[in-house]
């Protein structure tokens, strides 16, 4: 993916950025959680054992087995999908600043451009770990009350400075 196809003839890309590597670490963590859930069947099954009334004691082992199986697979699929979405966003989001526009190119949400003259405010929120590792959230507000939130962006303060410098 490249921002070069989005640039007009008289424009020049002044700054490029994308997702920070910490997105990959979060995806790996989600995959690890999914694998822990996948392999937790015997543990969950032993935790779900209890003394039941005699009327349902015949059916209870099957009910517990199905419930544990269902919980394991639903959460495994959920965490795996969350990890895949993070991985996909890392490799597909590109952000660029030209002398006239802010460009965002994302495979999921398409391309987006915003005239720099229409940007009213830029707020950078790195957070605790973001300040240490160099990533954060950038919140842009346009004159039409439109908000654009870019999360886990590399060097958000530099993006903010480049936007103000381009104005």
C-alpha positions as CSV (number, residue, x, y, z in Angstrom):
1,X,0.0,0.0,0.0
2,X,1.3,3.4,-0.9
3,X,0.2,7.0,-0.3
4,X,1.7,8.0,-3.6
5,X,-1.4,7.1,-5.5
6,X,-3.5,9.5,-3.4
7,X,-1.3,12.6,-3.9
8,X,-2.3,15.2,-6.5
9,X,0.3,16.5,-9.0
10,X,1.2,19.7,-7.1
11,X,1.4,18.0,-3.7
12,X,4.3,16.6,-1.9
13,X,4.2,14.2,1.1
14,X,5.9,15.9,4.0
15,X,5.5,13.2,6.6
16,X,4.5,9.5,6.7
17,X,3.5,7.3,9.6
18,X,1.6,4.2,10.5
19,X,0.9,1.8,13.3
20,X,3.5,1.3,16.0
21,X,5.2,-2.1,16.5
22,X,3.4,-2.4,19.9
23,X,0.3,-3.4,17.8
24,X,2.2,-6.6,16.9
25,X,3.0,-7.2,20.5
26,X,-0.7,-6.8,21.4
27,X,-1.7,-9.2,18.6
28,X,0.8,-11.8,19.9
29,X,-0.6,-11.4,23.4
30,X,-4.1,-12.0,22.1
31,X,-2.9,-15.1,20.3
32,X,-1.3,-16.4,23.5
33,X,-4.6,-15.8,25.4
34,X,-6.5,-17.7,22.7
35,X,-4.1,-20.6,22.9
36,X,-4.4,-20.7,26.7
37,X,-8.2,-20.7,26.4
38,X,-7.9,-23.5,23.7
39,X,-5.8,-25.7,26.0
40,X,-7.8,-25.0,29.2
41,X,-10.5,-27.7,28.5
42,X,-9.5,-30.2,31.3
43,X,-9.0,-27.4,33.8
44,X,-12.4,-25.8,33.1
45,X,-14.0,-29.2,33.1
46,X,-12.6,-30.0,36.6
47,X,-13.7,-26.5,37.9
48,X,-17.2,-27.0,36.7
49,X,-17.8,-30.2,38.7
50,X,-20.2,-30.0,41.6
51,X,-22.7,-32.1,43.5
52,X,-26.0,-32.0,41.8
53,X,-29.5,-33.2,42.7
54,X,-30.1,-36.8,41.8
55,X,-32.7,-35.9,39.1
56,X,-30.2,-34.2,36.9
57,X,-27.1,-36.1,37.9
58,X,-27.4,-38.3,34.7
59,X,-27.5,-35.4,32.3
60,X,-25.1,-33.1,34.2
61,X,-21.7,-34.4,32.8
62,X,-23.0,-34.0,29.2
63,X,-24.3,-30.5,29.9
64,X,-21.0,-29.5,31.6
65,X,-18.9,-31.0,28.7
66,X,-21.0,-29.1,26.1
67,X,-20.9,-25.8,28.1
68,X,-17.1,-26.0,28.5
69,X,-16.6,-26.9,24.9
70,X,-18.8,-24.0,23.8
71,X,-17.1,-21.4,26.1
72,X,-13.7,-22.5,25.0
73,X,-14.4,-22.3,21.3
74,X,-16.3,-19.0,21.4
75,X,-13.5,-17.3,23.4
76,X,-10.8,-18.9,21.3
77,X,-12.4,-17.6,18.1
78,X,-13.1,-14.2,19.6
79,X,-9.5,-13.6,20.8
80,X,-8.1,-15.0,17.5
81,X,-10.2,-12.6,15.5
82,X,-9.2,-9.7,17.7
83,X,-5.5,-10.6,17.1
84,X,-6.0,-10.9,13.4
85,X,-7.7,-7.5,13.2
86,X,-4.8,-6.0,15.0
87,X,-2.3,-7.7,12.7
88,X,-4.3,-6.6,9.6
89,X,-4.5,-3.0,10.8
90,X,-0.7,-2.9,11.4
91,X,0.1,-3.9,7.8
92,X,-2.7,-1.8,6.1
93,X,-2.9,1.6,7.7
94,X,-0.8,4.4,6.3
95,X,-1.1,8.1,7.3
96,X,0.6,11.0,5.5
97,X,0.7,14.7,5.6
98,X,1.0,16.8,2.5
99,X,1.3,20.6,2.3
100,X,-2.5,20.7,1.7
101,X,-4.1,17.5,3.1
102,X,-4.0,14.7,5.7
103,X,-4.2,11.4,3.9
104,X,-5.3,8.1,5.6
105,X,-5.2,4.9,3.6
106,X,-6.7,1.8,5.3
107,X,-7.7,-1.5,3.7
108,X,-10.7,-1.9,5.9
109,X,-12.2,1.6,5.9
110,X,-10.8,2.9,2.6
111,X,-9.0,6.1,1.9
112,X,-9.7,9.3,3.6
113,X,-8.4,12.8,3.0
114,X,-9.0,16.0,5.0
115,X,-8.0,19.5,4.0
116,X,-5.5,20.9,6.5
117,X,-7.3,24.2,6.4
118,X,-10.4,22.5,7.8
119,X,-8.7,21.0,10.8
120,X,-9.7,22.9,13.9
121,X,-7.9,21.0,16.6
122,X,-5.3,18.3,17.0
123,X,-5.0,16.5,20.3
124,X,-2.3,14.0,21.0
125,X,-2.8,11.4,23.8
126,X,0.2,9.1,24.2
127,X,-0.8,7.5,27.5
128,X,1.7,6.0,30.0
129,X,3.2,3.3,27.9
130,X,2.8,5.3,24.7
131,X,4.9,8.1,26.1
132,X,7.7,5.6,27.0
133,X,7.6,3.6,23.7
134,X,6.7,6.4,21.3
135,X,3.1,5.7,20.2
136,X,-0.3,7.2,21.0
137,X,-3.7,8.4,19.9
138,X,-4.2,11.4,17.7
139,X,-7.7,13.1,17.7
140,X,-8.5,15.5,14.9
141,X,-11.5,17.7,14.8
142,X,-12.6,19.3,11.5
143,X,-14.7,22.4,11.0
144,X,-17.7,20.2,10.2
145,X,-17.6,18.7,13.7
146,X,-16.1,15.6,12.2
147,X,-13.7,13.6,14.4
148,X,-11.0,11.4,13.2
149,X,-9.3,9.2,15.8
150,X,-6.0,7.5,14.9
151,X,-4.9,5.0,17.5
152,X,-1.5,3.3,18.1
153,X,0.2,5.7,15.7
154,X,4.0,6.0,15.7
155,X,5.3,9.3,16.9
156,X,2.0,11.1,17.4
157,X,3.6,14.3,18.6
158,X,5.6,14.5,15.3
159,X,2.3,14.0,13.4
160,X,0.8,16.9,15.4
161,X,3.8,19.2,14.7
162,X,3.7,18.4,11.0
163,X,0.0,19.2,10.8
164,X,0.6,22.5,12.5
165,X,3.6,23.2,10.3
166,X,1.7,22.5,7.1
167,X,-1.0,25.0,8.1
